[in-house]
Amino acid sequence: MSAPLLTTARLELWQPQAGDLADLYELTRDDETRRFLGSFAPSEMDAFARLYRNAGSWALHGYGTFMVRMKGQGRIVANCGVFRSHRGFGSELGLDNVPEAGWIVHKDHWGKGLAREAMEAALGWFDAAHGRQRIACMIEQGHGASDALAGRLGFVRYATHQPEGAARLALYERN
């Protein structure tokens, strides 16, 4: 599959490639950047699993998250898009085997509108390539910036969920 390359006023988005591993690892190493990503200690193995899970979504479903960099620069500053998810929360919560939106932006780029810019491009591409359909999204409660972004992107909260041993999650959908 040829990788779609999306561009915005400030960003370049591409399909994950094997060479993105080191930058993806660096993206999640910062404690503040991953504060709302659940409790995990970042490792190269985790970055490898994230990269290959994203590449697998592309290979099996024709969509996944994009690696994001500032135009003309090499370093990955975000990982954003729509990927295939199976959270294991049960079918009644609507997060098993569905398209799921997600965004991770390095803290050095918070507050600049990059997540919105990248997600608007990714959602526009997804709708054009796969047709408008339900997309789910989950956000750890207390993450006000992501809650606000979800609303600006057209997501509506429909439930909350507290996985065992984890933070409470707000569940959103966009139809």
C-alpha positions in Angstrom: 0.0 0.0 0.0 1.3 3.4 -0.8 1.3 5.7 2.2 -1.0 8.7 2.1 0.9 11.8 2.8 -1.3 14.6 4.1 -0.1 18.2 4.5 -1.6 21.1 6.4 -0.5 24.6 6.8 2.2 23.5 9.3 2.3 19.7 9.3 3.2 16.6 7.3 1.4 13.3 8.1 2.5 9.9 6.9 1.8 6.3 7.4 4.0 4.6 10.0 7.3 3.2 8.7 9.9 1.0 10.4 12.3 3.9 10.6 9.9 5.8 12.8 10.6 3.6 15.8 13.2 5.8 17.6 11.1 9.0 17.2 7.9 7.2 18.4 9.8 6.0 21.5 11.0 9.5 22.1 7.5 10.9 21.7 6.2 8.8 24.7 9.3 8.9 26.9 8.4 12.3 28.4 6.4 11.9 31.6 4.2 14.9 30.9 3.4 13.9 27.3 2.1 10.5 28.4 0.4 11.7 31.6 -3.1 10.8 30.2 -2.1 7.7 28.2 -2.6 5.3 31.1 0.1 4.1 33.5 2.9 2.5 31.7 6.6 2.8 31.8 7.8 3.7 28.3 10.2 1.2 26.7 11.5 0.5 23.2 9.3 -2.6 23.3 6.2 -0.5 23.9 7.1 1.8 21.1 7.7 -1.2 18.8 4.3 -2.6 19.8 2.6 0.8 19.2 4.3 1.2 15.8 3.4 -2.3 14.6 -0.1 -2.1 16.0 -0.6 1.1 14.0 1.0 -0.4 10.9 -1.3 -3.5 11.3 -4.3 -1.2 11.4 -3.2 0.2 8.0 -2.5 -3.2 6.5 -5.7 -4.8 7.6 -8.2 -1.9 7.5 -6.7 0.7 5.2 -6.4 3.3 7.9 -4.4 4.0 11.1 -2.7 6.7 12.9 -0.3 9.0 11.1 3.2 10.1 12.2 3.2 13.9 12.3 6.1 16.3 11.9 6.4 20.0 11.4 6.8 20.8 7.6 10.3 20.4 6.5 11.5 18.9 9.8 12.4 15.3 10.5 11.4 14.7 14.1 8.0 13.2 14.9 6.1 15.6 17.2 2.7 13.7 17.2 0.9 10.5 16.4 -2.7 11.2 15.4 -5.5 9.6 13.4 -8.1 6.9 13.2 -7.1 3.3 13.9 -8.9 0.0 14.4 -9.4 -0.7 18.1 -10.5 -3.5 20.3 -10.4 -2.4 24.0 -12.2 -5.4 25.5 -14.6 -3.2 27.5 -17.6 -5.2 26.1 -19.8 -4.6 23.1 -22.3 -2.4 25.1 -19.6 0.3 25.5 -19.0 0.4 21.7 -15.2 0.3 21.7 -14.6 -3.2 20.5 -13.6 -3.7 16.8 -14.4 -0.1 15.8 -12.6 2.8 14.2 -11.1 4.8 17.1 -9.7 8.3 17.0 -6.6 9.2 19.1 -3.9 11.8 19.4 -0.6 12.1 21.2 1.3 15.4 20.9 4.7 16.0 22.5 4.3 18.5 25.3 6.7 20.9 23.5 3.9 21.5 21.0 0.9 21.7 23.3 -1.3 24.8 23.1 -0.5 25.5 19.5 -3.4 23.8 17.8 -1.4 21.0 16.3 -3.6 18.2 17.5 -6.7 19.9 16.0 -4.9 20.6 12.7 -3.6 17.0 12.5 -6.9 15.4 13.5 -9.0 17.6 11.1 -6.7 16.4 8.3 -6.8 12.8 9.4 -10.6 12.8 9.9 -11.1 14.5 6.5 -9.0 11.9 4.8 -10.8 9.0 6.7 -14.2 10.3 5.7 -13.1 10.7 2.0 -11.5 7.3 1.9 -13.9 5.2 4.0 -17.1 7.2 4.1 -18.5 9.0 7.1 -19.1 6.4 9.9 -19.1 6.1 13.6 -15.7 6.7 15.2 -15.2 6.2 18.9 -12.7 8.0 21.2 -11.7 7.6 24.8 -10.2 10.2 27.0 -8.9 9.9 30.5 -11.1 12.0 32.7 -9.4 15.2 33.8 -7.7 15.8 30.4 -9.5 19.1 29.7 -7.6 19.9 26.5 -8.5 16.6 24.9 -12.1 16.9 26.1 -12.3 20.3 24.4 -10.6 19.0 21.3 -13.0 16.1 21.0 -16.0 18.5 21.1 -14.4 20.7 18.4 -13.9 17.7 16.2 -17.6 16.7 16.5 -17.3 14.0 19.1 -20.1 13.7 21.7 -19.7 12.0 25.1 -21.9 9.0 25.4 -20.6 7.1 28.5 -17.9 6.7 31.1 -15.9 3.6 32.0 -13.5 2.7 34.7 -11.3 -0.3 33.7 -10.1 -2.3 36.7 -6.9 -0.7 38.1 -7.0 2.2 35.7 -8.2 5.8 35.5 -11.9 6.6 34.7 -12.4 7.2 31.0 -14.9 9.4 29.1 -16.1 7.7 26.0 -17.0 9.8 22.9 -18.4 9.1 19.4 -18.7 10.9 16.2 -21.3 9.6 13.7 
